[in-house]
Amino acid sequence: MRFYQYLLFFVLLAKSLSAIDNPFSLKGQFWTSALTSNDVPGGRSSIESSLGYIPTFSLFKDLSNNQLLDMEWAYRLDRAYSGDSLFNNNESHHRYWVRYSSEKLEARLGLQKIVFGPSFVLRSLSWFDTIDLKDPTGQTDGVEAFRLRWFPSNTLSIWSWTILNDQDTLSFGGRAEVSINMGDLGFTYHQDPSKSLQTIGQIGIPISGSHNRVAIDYRYDGFIGFWNESALISSDRSDIIMATVGADYTLPISNGILVMAEYMSISNKIDSYESSQSYTALMTSMPLGMVHQLMFISQFDLEENRSYNYLRWSSTYDHYSLNFILSISPKRADYNIPKEDLPRSLAGFGTGLQFMFIYNH
């Protein structure tokens, strides 16, 4: 009941504020979905449903000489059901930050999104975010940080950040982005003194103890698009090398068909033990008129010989979208992992059908 009370309160408040001319706004994203799969864990229903809402309150103040002071607060409410049984109930802060910005400088403090790197699906530089191209909501977790960005020219930006992790340990780093005639370059460094076990990136690579991260990325847009992300994550016991290369091209058919391919390799050396992983991804996306879009993503784990396929039809209107999703993934029995150690959700296993409704206000 509490979830619906929050939802009703924020929707009514947003409607009230929209009629008033003032330096603040209330927006939000609501979603609900239904999923079924042919790989159902024991004791669970073959129907899984979820709903969520993120209200976002923004306040801003124009200062003199093209300067701005603003803040944002967002709260995330999530619920997931197996049949009529609640199995996940999450209420947490999604964003809270305050920012000062001018023509040459931006400083932001609080729970915020930090995203960089040119890759789309296989992202070697997903160090501080959880962006997934297959998620129609487009949401990502944030980090508690102080981030400073300086723009000395139109072709150069310099970042620096200090991040507070779950163990109340401060890590720090920075990034430089430069545009040249042959494309865009990025150089990134991060130092984390935390002694606890962490998982890094969308693959969830474990690393224990303090470590350094160094990366370079590049993107070129010409007849075709081309990009690369390469990262070295080094600690006293291990060295992890991650690299992604990708390319895309828009076929001049109908309204244009975007074709994209990426390859990622991971080399992990821990003491005297070495392992490697490699993945490929293929994406095609085609707009169908002004409203509809068809997108297909296929990922392949070359070491484990597993494929993950995703097809989505989206119909997007001014404030809402309808999403129909077919996914074909390995079943739980295809993994060399005890079933009790695998996630209990239907998502990501077997052949699934999902409908998701998203409303933005």
C-alpha positions in Angstrom: 0.0 0.0 0.0 2.9 2.3 0.8 4.1 2.1 -2.8 0.8 3.3 -4.3 0.6 6.1 -1.7 4.0 7.4 -2.8 3.0 7.1 -6.5 -0.3 9.0 -6.1 1.4 11.7 -4.0 4.1 12.4 -6.5 1.9 12.3 -9.6 -0.6 14.8 -8.0 2.3 17.0 -6.9 3.8 17.0 -10.4 0.4 18.1 -11.9 0.1 20.9 -9.4 3.7 22.2 -9.9 3.3 22.1 -13.7 0.7 24.9 -13.5 3.0 27.2 -11.6 5.8 29.3 -13.0 8.7 28.7 -10.6 12.3 27.7 -10.6 11.7 24.0 -9.8 10.2 21.0 -11.4 8.9 17.5 -10.6 9.2 14.8 -13.2 9.2 11.1 -13.0 9.3 7.7 -14.7 6.8 4.9 -14.0 7.0 1.4 -15.4 5.2 -1.9 -15.1 6.0 -5.2 -16.8 4.8 -8.8 -17.1 7.2 -11.6 -18.0 6.9 -15.3 -18.7 9.6 -17.9 -19.3 10.0 -21.6 -20.1 12.7 -22.0 -17.4 10.9 -21.6 -14.0 12.8 -22.3 -10.8 11.2 -24.6 -8.2 8.6 -22.9 -6.1 8.1 -20.0 -8.5 5.3 -19.0 -10.8 5.7 -18.9 -14.6 4.4 -15.3 -14.5 6.6 -12.6 -13.1 5.4 -8.9 -12.8 7.1 -5.8 -11.6 6.4 -2.1 -11.2 8.5 0.8 -10.3 8.5 4.6 -10.0 11.3 7.2 -9.8 10.0 10.7 -8.9 12.6 13.4 -9.5 12.5 16.9 -7.9 14.8 19.6 -9.4 15.5 23.1 -8.1 17.5 25.7 -9.9 18.7 29.3 -9.5 20.2 31.4 -12.3 23.2 33.4 -11.2 25.0 36.2 -13.0 27.3 35.8 -16.0 25.8 32.5 -17.3 26.2 30.7 -14.0 23.7 28.2 -12.6 23.1 26.6 -9.2 20.8 23.6 -9.2 20.0 20.4 -7.3 18.2 17.2 -7.9 16.6 14.5 -5.7 15.2 11.3 -6.9 13.8 8.3 -5.1 13.4 4.8 -6.5 10.5 2.4 -5.7 10.6 -1.1 -7.0 8.4 -4.1 -6.5 8.5 -7.6 -8.2 6.1 -10.4 -7.9 6.2 -14.1 -8.7 2.5 -14.8 -9.4 0.9 -12.9 -6.5 3.9 -13.4 -4.1 6.2 -10.4 -3.5 9.8 -11.4 -3.8 11.6 -8.1 -4.2 10.7 -4.8 -2.5 13.3 -2.0 -2.9 13.0 1.6 -1.8 16.2 3.7 -2.0 17.7 7.0 -3.0 18.3 7.2 -6.7 19.9 10.7 -7.0 20.6 13.6 -4.7 23.1 16.2 -5.8 23.9 19.8 -5.9 25.7 21.4 -8.8 27.4 24.7 -9.8 28.0 25.3 -13.5 29.4 28.0 -15.7 30.7 28.2 -19.2 34.0 26.7 -18.3 33.3 24.7 -15.1 30.9 22.2 -13.5 31.1 21.0 -10.0 28.6 18.4 -8.6 28.4 16.8 -5.2 26.2 13.9 -4.2 24.6 10.7 -5.5 25.1 11.0 -9.2 25.6 9.3 -12.5 29.2 9.0 -13.8 29.3 7.4 -17.3 32.0 7.5 -20.0 33.4 5.5 -22.9 32.1 5.0 -26.5 31.0 1.3 -26.4 27.3 0.3 -26.4 26.9 -3.3 -25.3 30.3 -4.7 -24.3 31.6 -1.9 -22.1 35.1 -2.1 -20.7 34.7 1.3 -19.1 31.4 0.6 -17.2 33.3 1.3 -13.9 30.7 3.3 -12.1 27.4 2.6 -13.8 24.9 -0.2 -14.6 23.6 1.0 -18.0 22.2 -1.9 -20.1 21.1 -1.2 -23.7 18.5 -3.9 -23.3 16.7 -2.1 -20.5 13.9 0.1 -22.0 13.9 2.4 -18.9 17.5 3.5 -19.6 18.2 3.9 -15.8 21.5 3.3 -14.1 22.7 3.2 -10.5 24.7 6.2 -9.2 27.7 6.7 -7.0 28.2 9.1 -4.1 30.9 11.4 -5.4 32.3 14.9 -5.9 33.0 15.4 -9.6 34.6 18.4 -11.2 34.7 19.1 -14.9 36.7 21.8 -16.6 36.3 22.9 -20.2 39.3 25.0 -21.2 38.3 24.9 -24.9 35.7 23.5 -27.2 37.9 20.4 -27.9 39.2 19.6 -24.4 37.5 18.6 -21.1 39.2 17.5 -17.9 37.4 15.6 -15.2 38.3 14.7 -11.6 36.3 12.8 -9.0 36.3 11.5 -5.5 34.0 8.6 -4.8 32.7 7.2 -1.5 32.0 3.5 -1.6 29.8 1.2 0.5 32.6 0.7 3.0 33.0 4.5 3.5 36.4 4.4 1.7 37.3 7.3 -0.6 38.7 6.5 -4.1 39.7 9.1 -6.6 40.5 9.6 -10.3 40.1 11.7 -13.4 39.7 11.7 -17.1 40.6 13.9 -20.1 38.6 14.0 -23.3 40.1 15.6 -26.4 38.6 16.0 -29.9 41.0 15.9 -32.9 40.5 15.8 -36.6 40.7 12.0 -36.6 38.2 11.5 -33.8 37.7 11.7 -30.0 40.2 10.4 -27.4 39.8 9.7 -23.7 42.3 9.0 -21.0 41.1 7.8 -17.6 42.8 7.0 -14.3 41.3 5.8 -11.0 42.9 4.7 -7.7 40.9 2.7 -5.1 42.5 2.0 -1.7 39.7 -0.2 -0.5 40.7 -3.6 0.9 37.3 -5.3 0.5 36.3 -7.5 -2.4 34.7 -5.7 -5.3 33.2 -6.5 -8.7 34.0 -4.2 -11.6 32.1 -3.6 -14.8 29.0 -5.2 -16.3 30.8 -8.6 -16.4 31.3 -8.3 -12.6 35.0 -9.1 -12.5 36.1 -9.6 -8.9 39.1 -7.9 -7.5 40.3 -7.8 -3.9 42.5 -5.1 -2.3 43.6 -1.7 -3.3 44.1 -1.3 -7.1 44.7 1.2 -9.9 42.8 1.5 -13.1 44.2 3.0 -16.3 42.3 3.3 -19.6 42.3 4.8 -23.0 39.4 5.1 -25.4 38.9 6.3 -28.9 36.0 7.0 -31.3 36.0 7.9 -35.0 32.8 8.8 -37.0 33.2 8.8 -40.7 31.9 6.5 -43.5 31.7 4.0 -40.6 31.9 4.5 -36.9 34.8 2.8 -35.1 35.7 2.8 -31.4 38.0 1.1 -28.8 38.1 0.9 -25.0 41.2 -0.6 -23.4 41.7 -0.8 -19.6 44.3 -2.2 -17.2 43.2 -2.9 -13.6 46.2 -3.7 -11.4 46.6 -4.7 -7.8 49.3 -6.4 -5.7 48.0 -9.9 -6.7 46.3 -9.5 -10.0 46.4 -7.8 -13.4 43.2 -7.5 -15.5 43.3 -6.3 -19.1 40.0 -5.5 -20.8 39.6 -4.3 -24.4 36.6 -3.6 -26.6 36.6 -2.8 -30.3 33.4 -1.9 -32.2 32.1 -0.5 -35.4 28.7 0.6 -36.8 27.2 1.5 -40.1 23.8 2.7 -41.2 22.5 0.9 -44.2 20.6 3.3 -46.6 17.5 1.1 -46.6 14.0 2.5 -45.8 14.5 5.0 -42.9 18.0 3.6 -42.3 19.1 0.3 -40.6 21.9 0.7 -38.0 24.2 -2.3 -37.8 26.7 -2.5 -34.9 29.3 -5.1 -33.9 31.5 -5.3 -30.8 34.2 -7.7 -29.5 35.5 -7.8 -25.9 38.4 -9.7 -24.5 39.3 -10.0 -20.8 42.6 -11.4 -19.5 42.9 -12.0 -15.8 46.1 -13.0 -14.0 45.9 -13.7 -10.3 49.2 -14.8 -8.8 50.3 -17.7 -11.0 46.7 -18.4 -12.3 45.6 -17.0 -15.7 42.2 -17.0 -17.3 40.6 -15.3 -20.4 37.2 -14.5 -21.6 35.9 -13.2 -24.9 32.5 -12.0 -26.1 30.9 -10.7 -29.3 27.8 -8.6 -29.7 25.7 -7.8 -32.8 23.0 -5.1 -32.8 20.6 -4.0 -35.5 18.1 -1.2 -35.1 15.5 0.0 -37.5 12.9 2.8 -37.1 9.5 2.0 -38.5 7.9 5.4 -39.2 7.9 8.1 -36.5 6.6 5.9 -33.6 7.9 2.3 -33.9 11.3 0.8 -33.6 12.7 -2.7 -34.0 15.9 -3.7 -32.2 17.8 -7.0 -32.1 20.9 -7.7 -29.9 22.8 -11.0 -30.0 25.6 -11.7 -27.5 27.9 -14.7 -27.6 30.2 -16.0 -24.9 33.0 -17.6 -27.0 34.7 -19.4 -24.0 31.5 -21.0 -22.7 29.8 -21.3 -26.1 26.6 -19.6 -25.0 24.4 -17.2 -26.9 22.0 -14.5 -25.6 19.4 -13.1 -28.0 17.1 -10.1 -27.5 14.4 -8.7 -29.8 12.4 -5.6 -28.9 9.5 -3.8 -30.6 9.0 -0.3 -29.1 6.2 2.2 -29.8 7.2 5.6 -28.3 4.7 8.4 -27.9 5.1 11.8 -26.2 4.9 10.6 -22.6 4.8 6.8 -22.8 6.1 3.8 -24.6 5.0 0.2 -25.2 7.7 -2.5 -25.4 7.3 -6.1 -26.5 10.4 -8.2 -25.8 11.4 -11.7 -26.8 14.6 -13.1 -25.2 16.3 -16.4 -25.8 19.0 -17.3 -23.3 20.6 -20.5 -21.9 18.5 -22.4 -19.3 19.7 -22.8 -15.7 20.7 -26.4 -16.5 23.2 -25.1 -19.1 25.4 -23.5 -16.4 28.0 -25.5 -14.4 26.7 -23.8 -11.3 24.3 -25.2 -8.7 20.8 -24.0 -9.4 20.4 -22.6 -5.8 23.4 -20.2 -6.5 21.7 -18.7 -9.6 19.2 -15.8 -9.5 15.7 -16.9 -8.9 14.1 -14.4 -11.3 12.8 -15.5 -14.6 14.7 -12.8 -16.4 17.8 -14.0 -18.3 17.0 -17.7 -18.4 15.4 -19.7 -21.2 12.9 -18.3 -23.7 11.0 -15.3 -22.3 8.2 -13.0 -23.4 7.9 -9.6 -21.7 5.6 -6.6 -22.1 6.7 -3.3 -20.5 4.8 -0.1 -20.2 6.8 3.1 -19.4 5.2 6.5 -18.6 7.3 9.7 -18.3 5.9 12.9 -16.9 
